[in-house]
């Protein structure tokens, strides 16, 4: 008896549950989903997105959604094709054939890198638009499938959560060197130093810097709702390479003011720009050439040095000691000889001028002594003054001869250096 009662209770509960589910299902309004129109995407993609929208609509639990297979079956029986059915009249006619309360129609398009989703629910009986929803999403078609459609459906049926307003952020960007173009995504925002305001918080944004002659800089950052620390960026100069070779070897390389050693040199790194190359070697004329360094490119320069003329070098040094050595690209020796020559020439001139002044002083003292011959009491002191003036004059005369002799010696050494 108990077993029979238990069986009866289970059967009765199952009947009640089935009846309640049927009532709930009957309370939901029937809706069918037409294939979305496509703008900028393929029909296949539009159809796949329509199917996903149908599934998402079912999950909301708001409507009794007609399955795709059932729709096709009914429309095929009536000889009706839903492809190309975009007008309100056509959509209402399909709804009447399917016997549903509402029809969901929509369109998905691509503008730039933004996908636009537009949906509307049409009341088949009244022919009026019952609800509409629009949603934009940047990214790929995958993002539309994964998140865009769900957000659009939630807006349409009223299950979307209100968007929380996130405070905007700001940041100050500086660079070394200054004057770099600031980019937020692909949008220019002035040059550094720059304070950017109104930026989204807690969302990754791409900050880029661009300046001619420097490598582009890009960084993805996530700003906080309040003021963020300054972003200080050091840009890296674009660089290329220089190879220098030629005849004779072991010549000195100078690029601008920078010494780069002796030839041959390969793959010398230089920042992008214009330069002047100088190749020098003793007893050869200087080789000069202007060249450009471009990004990641190798610039090759081949030189050929011409020997200097000994006759010209001798002629130069004959008139101005040291200039012949400078002409021969022996600059250290040439400048040393020239400096010694100029120094000794100055000392010779200065000592000669001093000697002449001291000679005048000696003559003056001697004239005073001779004029006072009648005053014996002054002879001793005046004679001493004459002797002192004479000694000073002779000392200066000795220095004058020494400086002149040194000047002649340097001039002679200078000529022998050129000859031999």
JOJOKA-V326084 format. One record per residue. N is the residue number from 0. SS is DSSP state (2 for helix, 1 for strand, 0 for the rest). PSI is psi in whole degrees, 0 to 359 (none if undefined). OMEGA is omega as a letter, one per 40 degrees, with the letter a starting at -180 (none if undefined). Layout:
# JOJOKA-V326084
n;ss;psi;omega
N;SS;PSI;OMEGA
N;SS;PSI;OMEGA
This chain:
# JOJOKA-V326084
n;ss;psi;omega
0;0;316;i
1;2;320;i
2;2;320;i
3;2;320;i
4;2;319;i
5;2;318;i
6;2;320;a
7;2;317;a
8;2;317;i
9;2;318;a
10;2;320;a
11;2;322;i
12;2;320;i
13;2;320;i
14;2;318;i
15;2;317;a
16;2;319;i
17;2;319;a
18;2;319;a
19;2;320;i
20;2;322;i
21;2;320;i
22;2;317;i
23;2;317;i
24;2;323;a
25;2;335;a
26;2;334;a
27;0;138;i
28;1;142;a
29;1;141;i
30;1;144;i
31;1;151;a
32;1;121;i
33;0;155;i
34;0;134;a
35;0;148;i
36;1;151;a
37;1;133;i
38;1;106;a
39;0;359;i
40;0;165;a
41;0;159;i
42;2;325;i
43;2;316;i
44;2;320;i
45;2;320;i
46;2;320;i
47;2;319;i
48;2;328;i
49;2;314;i
50;2;319;i
51;2;321;i
52;2;321;i
53;2;316;i
54;2;318;i
55;2;325;i
56;2;322;i
57;2;318;a
58;2;335;i
59;2;336;a
60;0;11;a
61;0;334;a
62;1;161;i
63;1;106;a
64;1;129;i
65;0;132;a
66;0;155;a
67;2;316;a
68;2;321;i
69;2;320;i
70;2;309;a
71;2;321;a
72;2;313;a
73;2;315;a
74;2;322;i
75;2;322;i
76;2;326;i
77;0;359;a
78;0;36;a
79;0;133;i
80;0;126;a
81;0;345;i
82;0;132;a
83;0;4;a
84;0;95;a
85;0;340;a
86;0;159;a
87;2;320;a
88;2;316;a
89;2;318;a
90;2;319;i
91;2;321;i
92;2;319;i
93;2;319;i
94;2;321;i
95;2;320;i
96;2;323;a
97;2;345;i
98;0;37;a
99;0;161;i
100;0;321;a
101;1;157;i
102;1;136;i
103;1;120;i
104;1;157;a
105;1;178;i
106;1;143;i
107;1;125;a
108;1;167;i
109;1;122;i
110;1;110;a
111;0;241;i
112;0;16;a
113;1;131;i
114;1;133;i
115;1;131;i
116;1;121;i
117;1;126;a
118;1;150;i
119;1;142;i
120;1;126;a
121;1;132;i
122;1;114;a
123;0;322;a
124;0;313;a
125;0;339;a
126;0;10;a
127;0;156;i
128;1;125;a
129;1;315;i
130;1;153;i
131;1;157;i
132;1;143;i
133;1;147;i
134;1;134;i
135;1;144;i
136;1;131;i
137;1;150;i
138;0;222;a
139;0;172;i
140;2;333;i
141;2;323;a
142;2;327;i
143;2;314;a
144;2;318;a
145;2;319;a
146;2;325;a
147;2;313;a
148;2;320;a
149;2;317;i
150;2;321;i
151;2;316;i
152;2;319;a
153;2;322;i
154;2;320;a
155;2;316;a
156;2;2;i
157;0;23;i
158;0;3;a
159;0;137;i
160;0;142;i
161;0;137;a
162;0;131;a
163;0;129;i
164;0;119;a
165;0;129;a
166;0;148;i
167;0;162;a
168;1;169;i
169;1;159;a
170;1;145;i
171;1;128;a
172;1;126;i
173;1;159;a
174;1;157;i
175;1;108;e
176;0;168;i
177;0;171;i
178;0;16;i
179;0;142;i
180;1;128;a
181;1;132;i
182;1;132;i
183;1;107;a
184;0;241;i
185;0;11;a
186;1;122;i
187;1;139;a
188;1;46;i
189;1;192;a
190;1;159;a
191;0;147;e
192;0;144;a
193;1;134;i
194;1;118;a
195;1;133;i
196;1;168;i
197;1;25;a
198;1;148;a
199;0;144;i
200;0;154;i
201;0;28;i
202;0;130;i
203;1;129;i
204;1;150;a
205;1;121;i
206;1;128;a
207;1;151;i
208;1;137;a
209;1;130;i
210;0;138;a
211;0;133;i
212;0;0;a
213;1;153;i
214;0;136;i
215;0;142;a
216;1;139;i
217;1;137;a
218;1;137;i
219;1;122;a
220;1;161;i
221;1;113;a
222;0;153;i
223;0;162;a
224;0;342;i
225;0;182;a
226;0;133;a
227;0;157;i
228;0;150;i
229;0;147;i
230;1;108;a
231;1;122;a
232;1;128;i
233;1;116;a
234;0;145;i
235;0;128;a
236;1;140;i
237;0;145;a
238;1;157;i
239;1;199;a
240;1;150;a
241;1;135;i
242;1;128;a
243;1;127;i
244;1;163;i
245;1;197;a
246;1;138;e
247;0;165;i
248;0;175;i
249;0;32;i
250;0;155;a
251;1;134;i
252;1;133;i
253;1;126;i
254;1;111;a
255;0;236;i
256;0;5;a
257;1;126;i
258;1;131;a
259;1;20;i
260;1;203;a
261;1;155;i
262;0;156;e
263;0;151;i
264;1;134;a
265;1;145;i
266;1;50;i
267;1;120;a
268;1;130;i
269;1;145;i
270;1;157;a
271;0;134;i
272;1;186;i
273;1;139;a
274;1;163;i
275;1;122;i
276;1;134;i
277;1;128;i
278;1;122;a
279;1;152;i
280;0;140;i
281;0;140;i
282;0;13;i
283;1;151;i
284;0;151;a
285;0;137;i
286;1;129;i
287;1;140;i
288;1;134;i
289;1;143;a
290;1;162;i
291;1;142;i
292;1;124;i
293;0;161;a
294;0;125;i
295;0;23;i
296;0;151;i
297;1;124;i
298;1;125;a
299;1;132;i
300;1;126;i
301;1;126;a
302;1;163;i
303;1;114;a
304;0;137;i
305;0;134;i
306;1;146;i
307;0;161;i
308;0;123;i
309;2;329;i
310;2;317;i
311;2;317;a
312;2;318;i
313;2;319;a
314;2;317;i
315;2;311;a
316;2;337;i
317;2;321;a
318;2;318;i
319;0;102;a
320;0;137;i
321;0;333;a
322;2;332;i
323;2;319;i
324;2;321;i
325;2;319;i
326;2;326;i
327;0;7;a
328;0;24;i
329;0;69;a
330;2;321;a
331;2;313;i
332;2;319;a
333;2;315;i
334;2;324;i
335;2;314;i
336;2;317;a
337;2;319;i
338;2;315;i
339;2;320;i
340;2;312;a
341;2;321;i
342;2;313;a
343;2;325;i
344;2;319;i
345;2;315;a
346;2;323;i
347;2;314;i
348;2;315;a
349;2;316;a
350;2;325;i
351;2;317;i
352;2;318;i
353;2;320;i
354;2;317;i
355;2;319;i
356;2;317;a
357;2;329;i
358;2;318;i
359;2;321;i
360;2;320;i
361;2;317;i
362;2;319;i
363;2;315;a
364;2;322;i
365;2;320;i
366;2;322;i
367;2;318;a
368;2;316;a
369;2;329;a
370;2;336;a
371;0;34;a
372;0;337;a
373;0;0;a
374;0;85;a
375;2;329;a
376;2;343;a
377;2;353;a
378;2;315;a
379;2;313;a
380;2;323;a
381;2;324;i
382;2;321;i
383;2;320;i
384;2;320;i
385;2;318;a
386;2;318;i
387;2;316;i
388;2;322;i
389;2;318;a
390;2;316;i
391;2;317;i
392;2;317;a
393;2;322;i
394;2;317;i
395;2;323;i
396;2;321;i
397;2;316;i
398;2;320;a
399;2;315;i
400;2;323;a
401;2;317;a
402;2;319;i
403;2;320;i
404;2;320;i
405;2;320;i
406;2;318;i
407;2;322;i
408;2;315;i
409;2;318;i
410;2;319;a
411;2;313;i
412;2;319;i
413;2;315;a
414;2;320;i
415;2;324;i
416;2;323;i
417;2;317;a
418;2;315;a
419;0;none;none
